Amino acid sequence: MSSSNRRVIVAKTPVLPAQTTPEQRYWRTYASTQLVKEHNAVSHICFNPISPHDFAITSSTRIQVFSSKTREVVKTFSRFKDTVYCGEYRFDGKLLVAGDASGLVQIFDAVQPRTLLVTINPSSHPTHVAKFHPTVPTNLLTCSDDRVARLYDISQATKPIISFDDHEDYIRTGGFIEGSNLITTGCYDGVVRVYDQRTGTEPIIKFQHQSPVEDILSTNPTVLLSAGGNSIKVWDLTAGKVRNEMNNFQKTVTCLNKNEHGILAGSLDGHVKVFDEFDWEVKFGWKFGGAVLSCGVSPDSKHFVAGLASGLLSIKTKKSEPKVKQGVKAVKSNSFKKMMRGGDYKGEEEHRIVANNNTSASSSSSTKLRPYEKYLNSFKWSEALDCAFKPGMSRELTMTVLEELKKRGKVRVSLLNRDENSLETMMLWFMKLVEDVRSVYIVVDFMSVLFELYAGVLEKVPVLKELLKGFYKKLNAEIEKAKEAEKIRGMLQLLTSV
């Protein structure tokens, strides 16, 4: 009784790691880009906390409000005598505050741009920080280049409630720590100070950032981030020490911003990078053509905005997902149906065997053997190897034939009695794959036998001799790469073992 011919299983190439992560796929949906050229550097970006989340752009001597729907300028605040450094909304979106280079702090009605409500003159030096309290509508923090941070009650803004004057250099950032009564400032003396307005003017905690602090961000009541130099430090307020440090930039980090999908940081090297809030690893990034001074994502995650030192404003809008009408079931594609075909099979007929000798012709036609399978089943090893290198054969099928010959121990037999043309074809194919780690193991096996059998022929024929030199050159290059990789691995082991 004869048995049916055994099919050769096609070799599957090892699957490479996924090219994109879920975080990368999410941030890449911010694809629709609009560029706006301002007269001067875009120093600050702030989104209105209230829907539809318009965003205020601070540049030169004015603040422009862009519509989140049209991405066009809808309001302009221009009642400033000098360069504006900040434009911040209150948590209810009704007021907008800004400080300028003359030291003046002005509070506007966010709905009526020409309505000036309150004017405060904390200092004659430039005021770089003016921020409302996240929950108390009347509290306002200002920080100026006279090295003093002040807390005001805007209902009676003649003098500050309390002043913090122990700074040794310019104060360029400050804010309120989320969910607490604490105030924090970042100074160019490299120190991050945390104050409690209830206990006095002296800081309760000092953190040494060791570089001029450009921005600070409170992510929760116990975690504070500071950006300065080319690093970002994560401070644990309960332990009073640094929890983590990210040195992922080549130049000064200028801005920090929080989003539900991560922490954004912009730098003078032109990068905006997204960090995971749990392991503090970089998950995504953008590269711009100039130094980034400000960045932010809208509360509804619709827009990503970055401001450059060159005055260029980049607005990226998230792609909208197709809406499905309520009560109407979404139609699934044919590819999904094909994937799910047979998913409802419960195995009702798994013990039923049907045999019919009359259908041998139809079954044989449906399982038609490929040419190389016929040669392998007929023990024609040389013809099977020739078939592997015919035009039109895919890399997977060629590798299948080579692996099958190696498995059966017929590498040497299949390479016997070769002419110059067949040797040239094989050597060209092997040279292409010597750099591929997925194929090099089979390439080396066949080439070593080929060199042993045809050493004299390869030296005499000029074409084969050049191919042999090229193969050795590529092989030596791969060996050098492997040596360098081993050195790097050793250095990394030393670093991680400390």
N, C-alpha and C positions, 0 to 999 in steps of 0.2 A: 504494500500500500504506500503510495507516494505522498509526501507531505507538500504543502503549499510553500512557495518561495517566501523566504523571510524578508520583510521590508527593512531598509536601512533607515534608522531614525536620524532625522536632520539635526545636526549639531546646533544648539542654541548658544548664541553669543552671550556672555555674562552681562547682566543688566547694569548699566552705569548708574551712579547716584542721581537722584532727581535733580533736574537743572534748576528748578525754582521751588521755593518754600511757600507755604500759605501766606506768610507775611509779605514776601516779595510779590506774590500775585495780587494781594490786597493793595499795596502801595502803588503798583503799576497801573491800577485803574484810574489814578490821577493823570490822565493823558491829555485832555484838552487844554492846551497851554495858550495863554494870552500874555503878551509882553507889553508893558507900558513904560515909557521913558519919562522920568521925572527930571526936574532941573538940578537936583542935588541928591546926595546919598539918602537912601530910604533907611532911616535910623530906627523906626519903631512901627510895629503892626499890632493892632488890637481888634478883636472881634466883639461885636455887640453880643452880650449874653442872651439877649431876647431875640426870638425869631422875628424876621428871617435872617438874622445874624449878618448884617452888613459889617464891613470892616473899615477901620480908620487907618489911614496911611500917613505917617509923619515924615515930611521931607522939606528941607529948607525952612521957609518962614510960613508954612501953612500945613493944615491937616485936611486931607481929602477923604471923604467917605464914599466907598464903592458899594454898589448894590450887589447883593449876593445872587440876584436873579439875572441881571443883565451884565454884570461886571463892568459897569460904567459909573463915572463919578456922578453922584446925586446931591452931595452937599460939600461945601468948602468952608473951613474955618480959617480965616486969614487975618484976624485982628491981633497980629503979633508984631512987635517992633524988631525982633531979632530971631535968630535960628531957634526952631522948636525942637526939643529933645524927646518929648514923650506926649502921647495922646491916649488916655485911658478912659474906658467906660466905667460907670458905676454898675453894681451887680444887677440893678433893675433896668439898666439901659436908658435911663432918663437924663443923665448928666454925663458930660465929657470934660475931663480936666487935662490941662497941659501946662508945662513949664517951659521957659525959654532961656536964652543965653543972657538976658538982662536980669535974671533972677525972679521975674514975675511969674506967678501962678494964677491961671484964669480958669474959671469953671463956667461952662456953657450949657445951655439947654440943648440936649442932643437932637431934639425934634426941630427946633428953630435955630439954625446956625448963627444968626446975627444977634441972638439974645444972650448977652453977657450977664451972668447972675452974680458971681462973686469974684473979687480980685484980692489976692494975697501977695504980699511982698516979703517973703521970709528972709531974703538976702539980696545983696547987690551982686553976688557971684552967680554964675550959671546954675540953674536948677535942673538936674538931669532926671530926677525921680519925682513923680507926683501920682500917688495911687490911693484909691478909695479902699476902705475896709471891706472885706468880702461879705460881711453880714450887717455891720452897723452903718447906716446910710449917712451919718454926719461926720464920721471919722475920716481924716485925710492925712497921709504921710508924705512929707517932702524931704528930699535930700539934696544938698547943694554943695558947691565946690568950696564953701567956707568951712567944710569939715563938720557940719552939724546936720543931724537929722531931727525933724520936728514933727510932732503929732498935733493936728488941728481939729477943732470942732467947727465945721463950716457954718453953723448957725450963728456963731460969734467968733469970727476969724480975725479979731484984732491982734491976738497974741496966741502962741501955741499952748496947748495943754501941758506938754512936757517936751524938753529938748535933750538930745543925746549928743554931747560934744566932746567925747573922748577919742575921736578918730584922729589919726596922724597924717592922713592924706585925703585926696578927693574921694567923695562917695559917689559911685556911679550906678549903684543898684540897691534896691531895698524892697521890703514888702512885709506882708503879714503872714504868719505861719497858720496854715489851715486848721480850723477847729480849736483854737487856743487864743490866749490873750498876749501872745508873744509877737515881737517885732524883730525883724532881722535886717541887717545892712551888710553890703559888701564894699570894701574899701580898697583903694589902690596901695595901701600899706600891706596888702596880702592877708588881711584878717577878716574873717566872717564873725560878726558880733550878733548875739541874740539878747534882746532886752525883754523885760516884763514891766510894762508901764505902771503896774501896781506897786512895784518894789523900789522904783527910783530910776536914776539916770545911768547907773553903772550896769554894764552887761553881766548877765548871769552865766553866759557861756561864751568862750572865744575859741574859734577854730582857725588854725594856721593853714591857709591854702598855699602860702609860699610863692604866690604870683599875684599881680594886680587882679582883683576880682571884677569881672565884667558883668556877670549876671548870677542871680540866685533863683531857686525854684523850690517851693514847698509842695511835695507830692502827697504827704499825709502828716498828721500831727507829730510823728516821730522821725520823719526822714526829710532831710534838707540837702539840696544839690547846689554846688557852687561851681562856676565856670571861670577859669582864669589861666593864662598861659595856654599851653596846648593840651590841657587836661581838664577833666570833670571829676569832682570828688563827691562821694555820697556820704553824708554825715548822719550818724545815729544820735539823735538828741537825747535819748534816754541813757545811752552808755557814754556819751560825750566824746566819741572818737570816730575816726573814719571807718566806714563799712566797706567801701569799694572805691577804686580809682580807675578811670578810663583814659588811656593815653592814645586815642585813636586819631589824633589830628596832627598835622604838620605845623600849623600856625595857631594863633590865639583863637580860642573859642569865644564867640561874641554874644550868643543868645541861647536861651533854653525855653522850651515850650512843652506842655503836657497834653497828651491825647489819650483816649481810651485804648489805643493800639500801641502806645509806647511813648518814650521821651525823645523829642526832637532837639537837636543841637546844631547850630550853624557856626561856621568858622571862617577866618580870613583866607584859608586855603581854598575856598570855593565849594566846600562840601557841606551838605546837610545830611546828618546821619540819624537813624532811628534806633534807639536802644530799647531792649526789653526791660521792663521795670522789675523783673524777678531775677534774672541772671546777669543783667547789664551787658549782654552781648549785642553787637551790631546786627540788626535784622534787615536793614535796607539803607539806601543812601542815594542822594542826587549830587551831581557835579555841575556847578555853574561856572560861567566864564569869568567871574570876578569874585571879590571878597563878599561874603554874606554877613550882613549886619543884623538882620532880623528875619524871623520866620514864624509861622503859626498855622494851625489847622482849625477850621471853624467848628463850633460845638456840635453841629449836626454832621460833621465829617464830609461836608460837600466840597469845600475848597481847601487847597494848600497854597499858601502865599509865602514868597520869599523876597526880601528886599536886599539889593546889592549896594556896595559903596559907589559904584558907577552911576547910580540913579535908576538902574533898571529894576522894574517890578515884575516878577513872574507869578502869574496866577494860574494854577492847575486845578481843573475841575474834575471831580470823580464821575466816571461814566454811569449814567442812570441805567438801572435794571429794568427790563420790560415789565410793565404792570399787567396783572391778571385781574380781569373783572370779577367782582364778588359774585359767587354762586356759579361761576363758569370754571369747569375743570380744565387745567392746562393740558394741552395736547402734547404728548411725548413723541419724540422723534423715532424714525425707523431704526436708527442705530440702537436706541434703548430697547426697542422690542426684540431686536436680534440678540442683544446681550442677555435678555431675560427669557429667551425661548427655552422651553423645557423646564422652567423653574417651578411649574405647578405639577410636575410628574412625581407621583408618590410611590412608584415601584410596584404597581398592581400586577404587571405581567413579567416580573423579573425571572420567574422560574419556567416560563414558557419558551421552549426551543423549537424553532422551525427549521427543518432540513429538507432541501429539495435538490436532488442531483441534476434536475433539468435546468437549473438556473446557473450552472457553472460558467456558461459562456458570458452571461450578463455580469456575473460577479467578477470574472477575470477582466472584463473590459473596464469595470469601474475601478479596479485596483491595478491599473496598468503600470508596469515597472518603468522607472526612468532608465535611460541608457547606461548610466554608471552602475545601477543596480543589476542590470542584466550581466554586465562584464564581471562584477564581483561574484554573482551567483554561478557564473561559468568558469571561475578561477582564472580569468584573464586580467591579471593584475596590471600589466603594462598598459593595456587598452583603457582600463578604469582610470589610471592616472592621467592618460592623455585626455580623457573625457572631462576631467576636473578642470583643465585649463582651456577648454574651448571657449570661444567668444559667446557672451550671453550668460555664462554661469555666474551666479551670485557668489559673494564671498562666503556666505553660510554653506552653500552646497559644495564649494571647493574644500572648505574646512571639513565638511562631513566626509568626503572621500578620503582626504589625508588621514583623518582620525581613524576611519575604518580600516585603512591599510596598515596603520601602525598597530591597531588593536589585534589584527590578525597576524602580525609579524611579517608583513610582506613589503616593507619599505625598500630593502635592498633588491628584492626580485623585481619590483615595479620600476626601479631606476636602471636596470640593466639594458644594454644595447640601445643607447640613446644617441641620436645624431645632434649636430650643432644647433639646429633650429629649435628642437624640443628643449635642449638645455638652456638656450637663451630665454625662451618663454618662461620656464620655471624660475630661473634666476631673477628675472625682472619682477615676477610676482612675489617671490620671497623677499626681495629688497624693499618692496613697498610696505611689507608687514613686519619687518624686523623692529620697527619703532612702536608697534602695538603690543602692549603687555598681554592682551587677550590671546594673541596668536604666536608670540615668540617661541613658546615651548615646542610647538609642532614645526615651526620654521627651522629651528636649530637642529632638530632631529633629522630632517630631510637634507638640510644643507651639509651636515657633517658626513652623511653617507655619500652624498653627491661629490664632495671634495675628495673623499677616499677613493671612489671609483674612477673619477675623471681628472685626477690631478695633472697628468701629462697633457691631456687635451686642453684643459683650461689655460695652461701656460703657452701653448702653441697658437691657439686661435686668438687674434687680436680683440675681437668683440667680447669673447668670454673672459679674456684677461682683464679688460677694462671693467666689466661687470664684477669680477672678483675683487678688484681694488675698491670699487664703490661699496661693495658689501662689507669689506673689512673696515672701511672708513666709517660707515654708519654704525657698525657693531662697536668700534672703539668709542664713538661718541656716546652711545648708550651706556657703555661701561663707565665712562667719566661722569655721566649724569647720575648713575647709581652710586658712585663713590661720593659725589657731592651731597646727594640726598642722605647718605649714611652719616656724613659729617654733621649735617643740619639736625638730623634726628638725635645724634649724640649731644649736641649743644642744647637742644630743647629738653632732653632728659635731665641735664645738669640744672637748667633753669627751673624746671618743675619740681626737682627734688629738694630745692632750697627751702 
